[in-house]
């Protein structure tokens, strides 16, 4: 899974020492590195990867905050192989089918 994520996201995943005050996983955008205190800590790595995916697909714009629900769509898909029917999932599915139009399909657009 590590190599697959690295290739798909264009990042490196590293494990080891880190300042505990920063949390279990951090993403260094400048270096394109996801750093986890513990090896193969997918429960904490995948939500960070989900945030990267949401930004890469245009689901979330650069100046917007990625919600926990948006991060969890990717996490659930990777860990459980399934997607629920939430608005976040619909945005993710649309973005996966057509990344160029992903930013057009947002929960705000769905509900209006």
KOLKE-113330 format. One line per 10 residues: number of its first residue (from 1); their letters; for each residue x, y, z of N, C-alpha, C. Coordinates in steps of 0.1 Angstrom, whole numbers, m for minus. Last residue first. Layout:
N
NUM = A = X:Y:Z:X:Y:Z:X:Y:Z | ...
# end
This chain:
112
112 = XXXXXXXXXX = m280:229:m33:m287:241:m37:m297:237:m48 | m265:206:m27:m276:210:m18:m285:222:m23 | m246:206:m46:m255:195:m45:m267:199:m38 | m230:228:m41:m237:227:m54:m248:217:m53 | m219:221:m17:m227:233:m18:m236:233:m30 | m203:199:m23:m215:197:m15:m224:209:m16 | m195:202:m58:m192:204:m44:m204:201:m36 | m183:202:m88:m192:193:m80:m188:194:m66 | m163:217:m98:m177:222:m101:m187:214:m92 | m140:204:m94:m142:216:m85:m157:221:m87
102 = XXXXXXXXXX = m140:184:m114:m142:181:m100:m146:193:m91 | m135:185:m140:m147:191:m136:m150:189:m121 | m112:171:m143:m112:185:m148:m124:192:m143 | m116:144:m134:m109:154:m126:m110:169:m130 | m139:124:m136:m136:135:m145:m129:146:m137 | m140:103:m118:m144:100:m132:m139:111:m141 | m131:115:m95:m123:103:m100:m127:100:m115 | m151:134:m92:m137:138:m94:m129:127:m100 | m173:117:m86:m173:126:m98:m159:130:m102 | m164:106:m61:m167:97:m73:m167:105:m86
92 = XXXXXXXXXX = m162:130:m46:m150:121:m48:m152:113:m60 | m189:138:m45:m179:147:m51:m166:139:m54 | m200:116:m32:m204:119:m46:m194:128:m53 | m188:118:m7:m185:106:m16:m189:109:m30 | m199:141:2:m185:140:0:m181:129:m9 | m226:133:4:m222:143:m6:m207:143:m8 | m228:97:9:m227:111:13:m223:120:2 | m230:69:6:m238:78:m3:m237:93:1 | m198:54:8:m211:56:12:m218:66:3 | m177:30:m7:m180:44:m5:m195:44:m1
82 = XXXXXXXXXX = m151:5:0:m165:9:m2:m166:24:0 | m127:m6:10:m131:m8:m4:m145:m4:m8 | m116:m1:34:m128:m10:34:m132:m13:19 | m93:15:30:m93:4:40:m104:m6:38 | m100:32:8:m87:25:9:m88:13:18 | m125:42:16:m123:36:3:m111:27:3 | m119:54:40:m128:43:40:m127:35:27 | m101:75:31:m97:65:41:m106:52:40 | m118:90:14:m106:83:9:m102:72:18 | m136:99:34:m141:92:22:m130:84:16
72 = XXXXXXXXXX = m122:113:53:m126:99:56:m131:92:44 | m118:138:42:m106:129:44:m111:115:46 | m145:147:43:m138:145:30:m125:136:31 | m149:147:70:m157:138:62:m150:136:48 | m132:167:78:m129:153:83:m137:143:74 | m124:190:51:m132:185:63:m128:171:66 | m100:212:43:m105:199:40:m112:194:53 | m104:246:37:m100:236:47:m107:223:43 | m92:266:9:m103:260:17:m97:249:27 | m73:275:m9:m76:283:3:m87:277:13
62 = XXXXXXXXXX = m75:255:m29:m62:257:m22:m65:265:m9 | m106:236:m28:m96:246:m34:m85:249:m24 | m114:203:m31:m112:214:m22:m102:224:m28 | m114:189:m55:m126:189:m46:m126:200:m36 | m92:187:m70:m99:199:m71:m112:199:m63 | m75:166:m68:m87:164:m77:m95:177:m78 | m57:175:m49:m52:172:m62:m64:171:m72 | m74:178:m26:m68:190:m32:m63:187:m46 | m80:151:m21:m91:161:m23:m86:174:m30 | m54:140:m18:m63:136:m30:m74:147:m32
52 = XXXXXXXXXX = m47:152:6:m39:154:m6:m47:151:m18 | m67:141:23:m66:155:21:m58:159:8 | m59:114:21:m72:118:16:m73:133:14 | m35:114:35:m35:111:20:m48:116:14 | m46:119:60:m37:129:54:m36:127:39 | m60:95:63:m67:108:63:m59:119:57 | m38:76:62:m48:77:51:m56:90:51 | m24:77:86:m18:82:73:m28:84:63 | m39:66:106:m36:80:107:m30:86:94 | m43:40:97:m54:47:103:m52:62:104
42 = XXXXXXXXXX = m17:32:90:m27:36:79:m39:43:85 | 11:30:99:0:35:107:m11:41:98 | 36:21:90:23:15:85:11:18:94 | 55:31:117:54:25:104:40:19:102 | 49:61:135:49:46:135:47:41:120 | 50:88:128:58:83:139:59:68:139 | 51:98:94:44:91:105:54:86:116 | 49:121:70:58:116:80:49:110:91 | 49:126:36:40:123:47:49:116:57 | 63:151:16:65:139:24:55:138:35
32 = XXXXXXXXXX = 69:174:m1:60:163:m5:63:150:2 | 82:195:8:90:184:5:82:172:m1 | 59:212:11:71:217:3:80:205:m1 | 43:197:28:39:200:14:51:204:6 | 45:174:50:53:185:46:51:188:31 | 22:163:72:25:164:58:33:176:55 | 23:140:100:23:154:94:26:153:79 | 9:120:126:13:121:111:13:136:107 | 4:124:152:9:111:148:14:111:134 | 15:156:164:6:146:161:12:133:156
22 = XXXXXXXXXX = 33:175:174:28:177:160:18:167:156 | 44:166:197:34:177:198:27:180:185 | 64:148:191:51:143:195:40:154:195 | 85:151:164:80:158:176:66:154:179 | 97:119:154:92:132:151:86:138:164 | 113:91:140:112:101:150:106:114:145 | 93:73:115:104:75:125:102:86:134 | 88:71:80:85:67:93:96:71:103 | 73:85:50:85:82:58:80:79:73 | 64:85:17:59:83:31:71:78:39
12 = XXXXXXXXXX = 63:110:m8:70:99:m1:64:98:13 | 41:116:m36:47:119:m23:55:108:m18 | 22:111:m56:35:119:m59:42:124:m46 | 0:96:m53:0:109:m48:12:118:m52 | 7:71:m65:m5:78:m69:m6:92:m65 | 32:65:m53:31:66:m68:18:74:m72 | 24:63:m26:35:72:m30:34:75:m45 | 4:43:m27:1:57:m23:12:67:m28 | 20:21:m35:9:25:m43:5:40:m40 | 38:19:m14:43:22:m27:32:27:m36
2 = XX = 20:12:7:29:24:8:33:28:m6 | 8:m12:0:0:0:0:9:13:0
# end
